Amino acid sequence: LVPRAVNPERWTVADLMRWWLETYSSHLAAHLSNEGTIRSHILGASVAGKPLEHVQPGHVEELLQSKEGELAPATIHQVRQFLVRAFNKARKAGKWHGPNPAEDVDTRRVPETVVNILAPEEVFPFFAALTPDQRLVFAAAIFTGFRKGELCGLQKGDVDLVRRLVVARRSYARPFPKSKKQRVVAIPEEFVPFLAYALRATRGPWLFPDERGAMRGKT
């Protein structure tokens, strides 16, 4: 009766993670990435077959340690976070009534990413190496500092040439949630010709579309 009481669905870790993917991840922009990581590094591990009531923090720690040297620290941290979120969501949904074993496992320290920035003398050779259709979006990256998803999600209505402002309101096609504020960036004088050309020459609502006029994808 005890396992039935804490694990009414009689789930294994694999069942839990598939449920979380379908219920909570499927609508996210990062779903395909989430699914790939979970399938490769959780569903394929020995812990996946354990009933939830048999999972101890040591099993999660063992899983994470087994990935050291194989995965980047950020991905190992992400594996732990997926398990933490899935157990917490299952508890809130009444699918699991026990503790969250992943929360008792130490978080992994993720080294700070070192970003290499083009030196002024490198900018013109860099642009010379690009094809003409690539120059607009790379100019936007340099002048605005927007992330790739923000650049791909820019629409023509996000540009105000009169006030010299551009607003990132979404990542790819997904609008930012309320917890993430829109990013407003002043348009430098040198960037104005690029934007004016993009507004005039590209098809559809996207500022930097692909060759079909659709939003650029992640690849």
Helices and strands as residue ranges (DSSP letters): H 2-6, H 13-20, I 21-25, H 31-41, G 46-49, G 52-54, H 57-67, H 73-92, G 101-104, H 120-129, H 132-144, H 148-152, G 156-158, E 159-160, E 165-168, E 170-171, E 174-175, E 183-186, G 189-191, H 192-201
